[in-house]
Amino acid sequence: MEYWEAFCPGGYRFVYDDEMFRPGTDTFLLSSLPRLKPGMRACDLGCGAGLLGLLLLQRQPDLRVTGIDIQEAAIRLAARAAAENRLTDRLTFRRADLRDVKALFPSGGFDLVVCNPPYYPSASGRLAENDARRTARAEIACTLEDVCAAASYLLRWGGSFCLVHKPERLTDLLCALRAAAMEPKRLRFVHQTAGAAPALVLLEGRRGGKPGLAVETPLILQNADGSPTAELDAIYFRQQEETP
């Protein structure tokens, strides 16, 4: 079944289908990581139904975002969301395999690449029966190395690659970034509560960057009383909901 929701009153509307991969907190968290500037050209690898691109534009309207995904059904939903929000001049999508970016785009054509990639190697545990969910969850259609190679090719020199991943894959992630000529520059762990182990990691790499990794203050999602933290409320645009 198809669902439409808005980020906040008057904000952009996004769409998802519960037959595919549902919107997750990780995508919202990732959207808060890039340092967005007017006029930036961004590419979303594995864009799904276009949620991340819409989030970036909600935070900085003066962007040009291109999303690519291997799933035709996801691209159709993403294109409808762009049309629904009258963003077809700034938010475009194409069905493509990210491993083929060299045949599709010029090298260095983007200032920012973002990705919420599959978290698990294809041989790790039981795979989802649904094709869309299986592709989104496990490295069936692409590996972490494929994602980093595509991002490096697409980025201009000095451009940024931002992604979200699982902490247990951090070593793999750092190695893949460097192997693709991108230097890890900013690292932020995400914790459900202040006393919990990290559940996710947010990472920014820079194409051609110099060595030097900044480990930022952890992102805490929940207060001791179980309520969302002020930062999580900001990431979900809840302040706008409270404005009279």
C-alpha positions in Angstrom: 0.0 0.0 0.0 1.2 3.5 -0.8 1.4 6.3 1.8 2.1 10.0 1.6 3.4 12.1 4.6 4.7 15.6 5.1 7.8 16.5 7.0 6.0 19.3 8.8 3.0 21.7 8.1 3.8 23.3 4.7 6.8 21.1 4.2 7.6 18.7 1.4 5.6 15.5 1.1 7.3 12.1 0.6 5.9 8.8 -0.5 6.6 5.2 0.3 5.1 1.8 -0.4 5.1 -0.8 2.4 5.9 -3.5 -0.2 9.3 -1.8 -0.5 11.7 -0.5 2.2 9.9 1.8 4.7 11.4 5.2 5.6 13.9 4.8 8.5 15.3 7.0 11.1 18.8 6.4 9.6 17.8 8.4 6.5 16.6 11.3 8.6 19.8 11.2 10.6 22.0 11.1 7.5 20.2 14.2 6.1 21.5 16.2 9.1 25.2 15.4 8.4 26.1 17.2 5.2 27.1 20.9 5.5 24.8 22.2 2.8 25.5 25.4 0.8 23.3 27.1 -1.8 24.0 26.0 -5.3 25.5 22.6 -4.4 25.1 19.7 -6.8 24.3 16.5 -4.9 23.9 12.9 -5.9 22.0 10.3 -3.9 23.2 6.8 -4.6 20.5 4.1 -4.1 17.9 6.9 -3.6 14.9 4.6 -3.2 11.7 6.6 -3.3 13.6 9.9 -3.0 13.2 10.6 0.7 16.8 11.7 1.3 16.8 14.1 -1.6 13.6 15.7 -0.3 15.1 16.0 3.2 18.2 17.8 1.8 16.0 20.2 -0.1 13.8 20.8 2.9 17.0 21.9 4.8 18.5 23.9 1.9 16.2 24.7 -1.0 18.9 25.9 -3.3 20.4 22.5 -4.3 20.3 20.4 -7.4 19.8 16.8 -6.4 20.1 13.7 -8.7 19.0 10.4 -7.4 19.8 7.0 -8.9 18.5 3.6 -8.0 18.4 0.2 -9.6 14.8 -0.4 -8.8 12.3 0.9 -11.4 9.4 0.9 -9.0 11.3 3.1 -6.5 12.3 5.6 -9.3 8.7 5.9 -10.3 7.7 6.8 -6.8 10.6 9.2 -6.4 9.7 11.0 -9.7 6.1 11.4 -8.5 7.3 12.9 -5.2 9.4 15.4 -7.1 6.4 16.4 -9.2 4.1 16.5 -6.2 6.4 19.0 -4.5 7.0 21.0 -7.7 10.7 20.2 -7.6 11.3 18.7 -11.0 13.8 21.5 -11.8 15.9 20.7 -8.7 15.2 17.0 -8.0 15.7 14.4 -10.8 15.9 10.7 -10.8 17.1 8.0 -13.2 17.0 4.2 -13.0 20.7 3.1 -13.0 23.1 0.7 -11.5 25.6 2.7 -9.4 28.4 0.5 -10.7 27.8 2.0 -14.1 28.2 5.7 -13.2 31.2 6.2 -15.5 28.9 5.5 -18.4 26.2 7.9 -17.1 27.9 10.9 -15.6 31.1 13.0 -16.1 33.7 12.6 -13.5 33.7 15.2 -10.8 30.3 16.6 -11.6 29.0 16.7 -8.0 29.9 18.6 -4.8 28.2 16.1 -2.5 27.3 12.5 -2.7 25.1 10.8 -0.1 24.1 7.2 0.4 22.2 5.1 2.9 23.7 1.8 1.6 22.9 -1.8 2.3 24.4 -2.6 5.7 25.1 -6.3 5.5 27.3 -8.6 3.3 25.2 -10.8 1.1 26.3 -14.0 3.0 25.5 -12.7 6.5 22.3 -14.2 7.9 18.8 -14.7 6.5 17.9 -12.5 3.5 14.5 -10.8 3.1 12.1 -12.6 0.8 11.0 -9.3 -0.9 13.4 -8.3 -3.7 13.2 -4.6 -2.9 13.9 -5.1 0.8 16.6 -7.6 0.1 18.4 -5.2 -2.2 18.1 -2.3 0.4 19.3 -4.4 3.3 22.1 -6.6 2.0 24.9 -6.1 -0.5 23.2 -8.0 -3.3 23.3 -5.4 -6.1 26.4 -3.6 -4.9 29.2 -3.8 -2.2 30.5 -1.1 0.1 33.5 -0.9 -2.2 31.2 -0.3 -5.2 29.4 2.5 -3.4 32.7 4.2 -2.4 34.2 3.9 -5.9 31.0 5.4 -7.5 31.1 8.3 -5.0 34.7 9.0 -5.6 34.2 9.1 -9.4 31.2 11.5 -9.1 32.8 13.9 -6.7 34.8 16.9 -7.6 38.2 17.3 -5.9 37.5 18.3 -2.4 33.8 17.2 -2.6 32.2 15.3 0.3 30.7 11.8 0.6 28.3 11.4 3.5 26.8 8.1 4.5 25.2 6.2 7.4 26.2 2.6 8.4 26.5 0.1 11.2 29.3 0.5 13.8 30.4 -3.1 13.3 31.3 -2.2 9.7 33.3 0.9 10.6 36.7 -0.7 9.8 35.4 -1.9 6.4 34.0 1.6 5.8 37.2 3.5 6.6 39.3 1.1 4.5 36.9 1.4 1.5 36.9 5.2 1.7 40.7 5.3 1.5 40.9 2.7 -1.2 38.6 5.0 -3.3 40.9 8.1 -2.7 38.5 9.6 -0.1 39.8 10.6 3.3 37.6 10.1 6.4 37.1 13.6 7.9 34.1 13.5 10.3 32.7 10.7 12.4 29.7 10.7 14.6 28.3 7.8 16.6 24.5 7.6 17.1 23.2 6.2 20.4 19.6 5.4 21.4 20.3 6.7 24.9 23.4 8.3 26.6 24.4 5.0 28.2 23.8 2.7 25.2 26.3 1.4 22.8 26.3 3.1 19.4 23.6 1.8 17.0 24.7 3.7 13.9 27.6 5.7 12.6 27.5 8.8 10.4 30.6 9.5 8.4 31.9 12.1 6.0 34.7 11.5 3.6 36.4 14.0 1.3 37.8 13.2 -2.1 41.5 14.1 -2.0 41.3 15.2 1.6 44.3 15.4 3.9 44.5 12.9 6.8 42.8 14.0 10.0 39.5 12.6 11.4 37.3 14.6 13.7 35.2 12.5 16.1 32.2 14.6 16.9 29.9 14.7 19.9 27.6 11.6 19.9 24.1 12.0 18.6 21.7 10.9 21.3 18.2 10.0 20.2 16.3 9.6 23.5 16.4 11.3 26.9 16.4 9.4 30.2 12.6 9.7 30.5 12.1 8.2 27.0 11.3 11.4 25.2 13.1 12.4 22.0 16.1 14.7 22.4 15.9 18.3 21.1 18.4 17.4 18.4 16.2 14.5 17.1 13.2 16.8 17.2 15.1 19.3 15.0 16.1 16.5 12.6 12.4 15.6 12.2 11.3 19.2 11.9 9.1 19.0 15.0 9.8 22.6 16.0 7.9 23.6 12.8 5.0 21.5 14.0 4.8 23.4 17.3 5.0 26.9 15.7 1.6 28.6 16.0 
